[in-house]
Amino acid sequence: MWLAAGRRKFDEAVKSLPQKDQANAAALQGQAYCSRLFSIAQELAELPPEEQYTQRLERSKPVMDALLAWASTNRAAPKSALGKALYYLEEQWPYLIRALEDGRL
């Protein structure tokens, strides 16, 4: 699942920093968005596809929109861990938003 890999990229970005800088890392916000999306997905997992579709639009779409807005305002060196996480997010975005199109996905 893309979301697991995306969250892992942000985890790696946080862990790549010295311990003293981790608490204020920009990657924590990306990590938080991914964790929120994971939480919503888990809550909806047992619902029928039609209800998942409706709930994703209602609950996940605002988080996805906020994640994309956040990512578009952050800049990092392309070879940095955060830069790689942001690039991965950008590249995988079309696949991530597919979950909003069909409750069976």
N, C-alpha and C positions, 0 to 999 in steps of 0.2 A: 504494500500500500504506500502511495506517495507520502501520505501524511507522516508515517513513521520515519521514512527517510528524511523528510524535511525537518522534522523535529530533531532528529539525530544530528543534522548539519548545524542547527542552532546550538545544540548541546556541545558539539565539538568546538564551536566558536567561543562559547563561554569558557570551556575547559582549557582553551589555548592561551588564555590570558593569565597573568600572574594572579595569585589568590587575592591580593589586595584590590585588584581592578575588577574582579568578577561581579561584585555586588552592584556596580553601576554600568555593567556591560549593555550595550544596545541589543545584543543578541538575546538577552533575557526577555525582551518584549516579543521577539519572534517566537521564542520558546513558549511564552505564555499564550500567544495566539494559537499555536499548534496544539498545546495541551488543552485549551478550551474546546477546540474542534474535536479532539479525541474524546473528551468528556461527553460532548453532545452526541457524537456517533455511538458511544457506548449506551447512552440513555435511550437512543432510538432503535437500537439493534433488534429488538424483539417485536417492533411494530410492523404491521403489514406495509408493503412497498408504497402504497398510495399515501398512507399516513407519514411514512418516512419522508416522502417527497415534500409534502406540505410542511412538516416540521423543519426540514432542512432549509426551505425557503424562509421560514419565519425565524429560525434560531441560528442556523449556520451561516446563511448569506451575510448577515450584518458583520459577523466575525471575519468572514473571508474578505469582505469589502474593507474592513479596518486593517486587516493584515496587508492587503495590497497597497492601501494608502500609506501605511507605515513604511513598507518596503520601498516604495517609490521616493520617499523623502530621505532615506538613509543611503549614505555612500560609504564605501569601504574600498581599500585597495583590492583589486581583483584576485590577487593571490593570497590574501588574508583569509582566515577561517570565516569571518563574517562576510567578506566579499564572495566567497564560494557558496555560502548558504543563501545569500541574496540572489546570486546567479542561478542556483538550483531552483529556487522558488520561481523565478521569472520563467525559466525553461519548462517547468512542470505545471505552471498555472493553467494552461488549457486542459490538462488532464484532471487537475484538482476540481475545477468548476463543473466538470461533467457530472459530478455527484449531485449537482443542483438540478440536473435535467431529468433524472429518472430515479425513483425510489429503490429500484432493484440494484443500482450500482453501489 
